[in-house]
Amino acid sequence: MASPQPSRFEVGDLVRVEKTPPDLHDNAIGTPTVFEQALGKTFRVQGFNALGHLELVVAEHHPSPDSYQSDTIWIEPHFVSLVARLL
């Protein structure tokens, strides 16, 4: 099933995180910290969820040649701005 995409953004666009959501809850995986570290930085839109939130990979880790880990956030479109559109 295809997720709805906000007309303002497309997969592949570069966006800057302008604000963090005010209602983030702290949990065992450190969600508020991940969002705070993304603030002011630019990321490529990887996809959208059913609510229209943008999927952004904000950190990638390669602890060994055979493993890969990433920190991904899902953020509402009004918390980001368009930097560049993928042509």
WOJO-V34351 format. One record per residue. N is the residue number from 1. RES is the residue in three letters. SS is DSSP state (A for helix, B for strand, O for the rest). PSI is psi in whole degrees, -180 to 180 (NA if undefined). Layout:
# WOJO-V34351
N/RES/SS/PSI
N/RES/SS/PSI
This chain:
# WOJO-V34351
1/MET/O/129
2/ALA/O/139
3/SER/O/146
4/PRO/O/141
5/GLN/O/130
6/PRO/O/138
7/SER/O/-20
8/ARG/O/-28
9/PHE/O/154
10/GLU/O/157
11/VAL/O/133
12/GLY/O/-18
13/ASP/O/149
14/LEU/B/128
15/VAL/B/153
16/ARG/B/134
17/VAL/B/113
18/GLU/O/-33
19/LYS/O/158
20/THR/O/145
21/PRO/O/136
22/PRO/O/-19
23/ASP/O/30
24/LEU/O/136
25/HIS/O/135
26/ASP/O/140
27/ASN/O/-174
28/ALA/O/-22
29/ILE/O/4
30/GLY/O/39
31/THR/A/-50
32/PRO/A/-38
33/THR/A/-42
34/VAL/A/-44
35/PHE/A/-43
36/GLU/A/-38
37/GLN/A/-24
38/ALA/A/-18
39/LEU/O/127
40/GLY/O/-3
41/LYS/O/163
42/THR/B/137
43/PHE/B/157
44/ARG/B/136
45/VAL/B/121
46/GLN/B/-28
47/GLY/B/-170
48/PHE/B/148
49/ASN/O/-178
50/ALA/O/-22
51/LEU/O/-4
52/GLY/O/8
53/HIS/O/144
54/LEU/B/138
55/GLU/B/121
56/LEU/B/128
57/VAL/B/113
58/VAL/B/-11
59/ALA/B/142
60/GLU/B/140
61/HIS/B/139
62/HIS/B/78
63/PRO/B/-25
64/SER/B/166
65/PRO/O/-24
66/ASP/O/6
67/SER/B/154
68/TYR/B/137
69/GLN/B/152
70/SER/B/155
71/ASP/B/123
72/THR/B/138
73/ILE/B/154
74/TRP/B/120
75/ILE/B/143
76/GLU/O/144
77/PRO/A/-30
78/HIS/A/-2
79/PHE/A/1
80/VAL/B/163
81/SER/B/151
82/LEU/B/130
83/VAL/B/-46
84/ALA/B/146
85/ARG/O/135
86/LEU/O/129
87/LEU/O/NA
